[in-house]
Structure formats: C-alpha cells, structure tokens
Amino acid sequence: MSLLKATLPKIEFIPWLQHAPEAYVWVCFTAAAASAAPYYRGEEGNGQDENDDWTSFIITPMPVITAMDSAELRLLREGWAYLRWLRGKY
C-alpha cells in the first residue's frame, strides 16, 4: 500500500482524464477501500495511520473528478457508491 500511496499522486492524471477517468477513480477508490480494510475489520494495521492512507487515496482522483464531472456529479456519485459497496456499507 505504501508503494501505491507514493506512486499514484506522481502519475500524470491528464491522460487518465482524456482516456479513462472512470478507471482512474476506480483504482484510487479501490486502494482507499483496501487501505482502510484492516481498520474496519478491527484488525491491527501496519503501524501507520490508516486514515492517512484512506485520505490520500480519496484526494488523489479529485482533479480528474472535478474536471470530468458534470453538474449531476455522476462520476463522484458512482465512485462513492462503489467505495461503499467495497466496504460493505450499502
């Protein structure tokens, strides 16, 4: 997770925005759910603050979401629905 956390913000998001914005949001939100999984299951984490990992993965796709999303916020709503589904919180 630490490698993914360090790498995702360094990836240029313009190509993602132009070609696959939904995939970029999917990758980031999947990482957010995975980083928070031990915390939500009541397990011990790796000694790092899971909230920091969670937050960084949620913040990373925001430039793509804000540039891509319409007034209906479709991409953001779908992203949050997917994240809730991953976390088992329908």
ROFIZA-60745 format. One line per 8 residues: their letters; for each residue z negated, x, y of N, C-alpha, C, O. Coordinates in nm, 2 decimals, padded with zeros to 4 digits. Atoms other than C-alpha are relative to their C-alpha. Example, Ala and Ser with C-alpha at 12.3 -4.5 7.8 and 13.67 -1.06 7.14 Angstrom:
as	00.00,00.09,-00.12,-00.78,01.23,-00.45,00.00,00.09,00.12,-00.07,00.19,00.12 | 00.00,-00.09,-00.11,-00.71,01.37,-00.11,-00.08,-00.08,00.11,-00.09,-00.03,00.22
//
This chain:
msllkatl	00.00,00.08,-00.12,00.00,00.00,00.00,00.00,00.09,00.13,00.06,00.05,00.23 | 00.01,-00.08,-00.12,-00.08,00.28,00.24,00.14,00.06,00.03,00.17,00.07,00.15 | -00.14,-00.05,-00.03,00.28,00.42,00.20,00.08,-00.11,00.06,00.16,-00.08,00.16 | -00.08,00.11,-00.05,00.43,00.08,00.26,-00.05,-00.03,00.14,00.04,-00.06,00.23 | 00.05,00.02,-00.13,00.20,00.03,00.56,00.05,00.10,00.10,00.08,00.07,00.22 | -00.05,-00.10,-00.09,00.31,00.36,00.71,00.15,00.00,00.02,00.20,00.03,00.12 | -00.15,00.00,00.00,00.68,00.31,00.63,00.06,-00.11,00.07,00.16,-00.10,00.15 | -00.06,00.12,-00.06,00.76,-00.05,00.73,00.01,00.01,00.15,00.12,-00.02,00.20
pkiefipw	-00.02,00.00,-00.14,00.69,00.00,01.10,00.10,00.10,00.05,00.16,00.09,00.16 | -00.10,-00.11,-00.04,00.92,00.31,01.11,00.14,-00.04,-00.03,00.23,00.03,00.02 | -00.14,00.05,00.03,01.22,00.12,00.97,00.06,-00.07,00.12,-00.01,-00.16,00.17 | -00.07,00.07,-00.11,01.46,00.02,01.24,00.03,-00.15,-00.04,00.09,-00.18,-00.14 | -00.01,00.14,00.03,01.45,-00.36,01.25,00.13,-00.07,00.04,00.16,-00.18,00.00 | -00.12,00.06,-00.05,01.78,-00.42,01.43,00.10,-00.03,-00.12,00.15,-00.15,-00.12 | -00.09,00.04,00.11,01.99,-00.40,01.10,-00.05,-00.12,-00.08,00.02,-00.21,-00.12 | 00.06,00.12,00.07,01.74,-00.64,00.94,00.03,-00.13,00.08,00.06,-00.23,00.02
lqhapeay	-00.03,00.11,-00.08,01.78,-00.87,01.23,00.14,-00.05,-00.01,00.16,-00.17,-00.01 | -00.14,00.04,00.01,02.15,-00.87,01.21,00.05,-00.05,-00.13,00.14,-00.13,-00.14 | -00.05,00.03,00.13,02.19,-00.89,00.84,-00.09,-00.08,-00.10,-00.04,-00.16,-00.18 | 00.09,00.07,00.10,01.88,-01.02,00.66,-00.14,-00.02,00.06,-00.23,00.04,00.01 | 00.13,00.02,-00.07,01.60,-01.14,00.89,-00.10,-00.06,-00.10,-00.22,-00.03,-00.10 | 00.09,00.06,00.09,01.45,-01.36,00.62,-00.05,00.10,-00.11,-00.17,00.09,-00.15 | 00.04,-00.10,00.10,01.44,-01.07,00.37,-00.11,00.09,00.06,-00.20,00.13,-00.01 | 00.10,-00.09,-00.06,01.25,-00.85,00.62,-00.13,-00.07,00.01,-00.24,-00.01,-00.01
vwvcftaa	00.12,00.08,-00.01,01.00,-01.13,00.68,-00.07,-00.01,-00.14,-00.19,00.00,-00.15 | 00.05,00.01,00.14,00.97,-01.18,00.30,-00.07,00.13,-00.04,-00.18,00.12,-00.10 | 00.06,-00.12,00.03,00.90,-00.81,00.25,-00.14,00.02,00.06,-00.23,00.06,00.00 | 00.12,-00.02,-00.08,00.64,-00.79,00.52,-00.11,-00.10,-00.04,-00.23,-00.06,-00.06 | 00.10,00.10,00.04,00.46,-01.11,00.42,-00.05,00.01,-00.14,-00.16,-00.01,-00.17 | 00.04,-00.03,00.14,00.46,-01.02,00.05,-00.10,00.12,00.00,-00.20,00.11,-00.07 | 00.09,-00.11,-00.01,00.30,-00.69,00.15,-00.14,-00.04,00.05,-00.24,00.00,00.01 | 00.13,00.05,-00.06,00.04,-00.88,00.36,-00.08,-00.07,-00.11,-00.20,-00.04,-00.12
aasaapyy	00.07,00.07,00.10,-00.05,-01.10,00.07,-00.05,00.10,-00.11,-00.17,00.08,-00.16 | 00.05,-00.09,00.10,-00.07,-00.81,-00.17,-00.11,00.09,00.05,-00.20,00.12,-00.03 | 00.11,-00.08,-00.05,-00.29,-00.61,00.06,-00.13,-00.07,00.01,-00.24,-00.02,00.00 | 00.12,00.09,-00.01,-00.53,-00.90,00.10,-00.05,-00.05,-00.13,-00.16,-00.10,-00.14 | 00.03,00.06,00.13,-00.53,-00.99,-00.27,-00.14,00.04,-00.05,-00.21,-00.05,-00.09 | 00.14,-00.03,00.05,-00.84,-00.79,-00.38,-00.11,-00.06,00.09,-00.21,-00.10,00.03 | 00.10,00.06,-00.09,-01.03,-00.91,-00.08,-00.02,-00.15,-00.03,-00.14,-00.19,-00.03 | 00.02,00.15,00.02,-00.96,-01.28,-00.15,-00.04,-00.03,-00.14,-00.09,-00.14,-00.17
rgeegngq	00.05,00.03,00.14,-01.03,-01.24,-00.52,-00.15,00.05,-00.01,-00.21,00.03,-00.12 | 00.13,-00.05,00.00,-01.37,-01.09,-00.43,-00.02,00.13,-00.07,-00.13,00.17,-00.11 | 00.01,-00.13,00.06,-01.29,-00.75,-00.58,-00.02,00.11,00.11,00.00,00.08,00.23 | 00.02,-00.12,-00.08,-01.36,-00.41,-00.44,00.14,00.04,00.05,00.24,00.05,-00.04 | -00.12,-00.05,-00.05,-01.08,-00.28,-00.22,00.01,00.15,-00.03,-00.07,00.20,-00.11 | -00.02,-00.14,00.01,-00.97,00.08,-00.19,-00.09,00.08,00.10,-00.06,00.20,00.12 | 00.08,-00.07,-00.10,-01.23,00.16,00.07,00.05,-00.02,00.14,-00.02,00.01,00.24 | -00.06,00.03,-00.13,-01.00,00.07,00.36,-00.03,-00.14,00.04,-00.07,-00.22,-00.04
denddwts	00.02,00.13,-00.05,-01.04,-00.23,00.57,00.12,-00.09,-00.03,00.23,-00.07,00.03 | -00.12,00.09,00.04,-00.81,-00.50,00.41,00.05,-00.08,00.12,00.17,-00.10,00.12 | -00.05,00.07,-00.11,-00.80,-00.68,00.74,00.10,00.08,00.08,00.19,00.03,00.14 | -00.09,-00.09,-00.07,-00.63,-00.38,00.90,00.14,00.00,-00.07,00.24,-00.01,00.00 | -00.13,00.00,00.08,-00.36,-00.38,00.62,00.07,-00.13,00.02,00.19,-00.14,00.05 | -00.05,00.14,-00.02,-00.32,-00.76,00.65,00.06,-00.01,00.13,00.18,-00.06,00.14 | -00.05,00.02,-00.13,-00.28,-00.75,01.02,00.13,00.08,00.03,00.22,00.03,00.09 | -00.12,-00.08,-00.03,-00.03,-00.46,01.03,00.12,-00.06,-00.07,00.23,-00.05,-00.01
fiitpmpv	-00.11,00.06,00.07,00.19,-00.63,00.77,00.05,-00.13,00.07,00.16,-00.17,00.06 | -00.03,00.13,-00.07,00.18,-00.96,00.97,00.07,00.03,00.13,00.16,-00.04,00.17 | -00.06,-00.03,-00.13,00.26,-00.79,01.30,00.13,00.07,-00.01,00.22,00.05,00.08 | -00.12,-00.08,00.02,00.54,-00.57,01.17,00.13,-00.09,00.02,00.22,-00.04,00.09 | -00.13,00.07,-00.01,00.81,-00.85,01.14,00.01,-00.09,00.13,00.11,-00.15,00.15 | 00.00,00.09,-00.11,00.72,-01.02,01.47,00.12,00.02,00.10,00.17,-00.08,00.15 | -00.12,-00.02,-00.08,01.01,-00.86,01.67,00.12,-00.08,-00.06,00.20,-00.13,00.02 | -00.11,00.07,00.06,01.25,-01.00,01.42,-00.02,-00.15,00.01,00.08,-00.22,00.04
itamdsae	00.02,00.15,-00.01,01.09,-01.34,01.41,00.02,-00.05,00.14,00.08,-00.16,00.15 | -00.02,00.05,-00.13,01.08,-01.38,01.78,00.14,00.01,00.05,00.19,-00.08,00.13 | -00.14,-00.01,-00.04,01.43,-01.26,01.83,00.09,-00.09,-00.07,00.19,-00.14,-00.02 | -00.08,00.08,00.09,01.57,-01.47,01.55,-00.03,-00.15,00.01,00.06,-00.23,00.00 | 00.04,00.14,00.02,01.37,-01.79,01.56,00.05,-00.09,00.12,00.06,-00.04,00.23 | -00.04,00.10,-00.10,01.48,-02.10,01.74,-00.12,-00.07,00.05,-00.23,-00.03,00.02 | 00.11,00.08,-00.06,01.28,-02.35,01.93,-00.09,-00.07,-00.11,-00.20,-00.10,-00.09 | 00.07,00.07,00.10,01.18,-02.51,01.60,-00.09,00.10,-00.08,-00.17,00.06,-00.17
lrllregw	00.07,-00.10,00.06,01.03,-02.18,01.48,00.01,-00.01,-00.16,-00.08,00.01,-00.23 | -00.03,00.01,00.14,01.19,-02.22,01.14,-00.04,00.12,-00.08,-00.11,00.11,-00.19 | 00.03,-00.12,00.07,01.16,-01.86,01.03,-00.15,00.02,-00.01,-00.20,00.06,-00.11 | 00.14,-00.02,00.00,00.80,-01.84,01.13,-00.07,-00.10,-00.09,-00.16,-00.06,-00.17 | 00.06,00.11,00.09,00.71,-02.17,00.96,00.02,00.03,-00.15,-00.07,00.02,-00.23 | -00.03,-00.03,00.14,00.88,-02.07,00.64,-00.07,00.12,-00.05,-00.12,00.13,-00.16 | 00.07,-00.12,00.03,00.72,-01.73,00.65,-00.15,-00.03,-00.03,-00.21,00.02,-00.13 | 00.14,00.04,00.03,00.37,-01.88,00.68,-00.02,-00.08,-00.12,-00.12,-00.07,-00.19
aylrwlrg	00.01,00.09,00.12,00.44,-02.14,00.41,00.01,00.09,-00.12,-00.07,00.07,-00.22 | -00.01,-00.10,00.11,00.55,-01.85,00.18,-00.13,00.08,-00.02,-00.18,00.10,-00.13 | 00.12,-00.08,00.00,00.24,-01.65,00.27,-00.12,-00.08,-00.06,-00.19,-00.03,-00.14 | 00.10,00.08,00.05,00.01,-01.94,00.20,00.02,-00.03,-00.15,-00.07,-00.03,-00.23 | -00.03,00.02,00.14,00.19,-02.00,-00.13,-00.04,00.12,-00.08,-00.10,00.11,-00.19 | 00.04,-00.12,00.07,00.14,-01.64,-00.23,-00.15,00.02,-00.02,-00.20,00.06,-00.12 | 00.15,-00.02,00.00,-00.23,-01.65,-00.15,-00.06,-00.12,-00.08,-00.18,-00.12,-00.10 | 00.05,00.11,00.08,-00.26,-01.98,-00.35,-00.07,-00.10,00.08,-00.15,-00.18,00.03
ky	00.06,00.10,-00.10,-00.36,-02.18,-00.04,00.11,-00.09,00.05,00.16,-00.07,00.15 | -00.10,00.10,-00.03,-00.12,-02.47,-00.03,-00.04,-00.08,00.12,00.03,-00.16,00.16
//
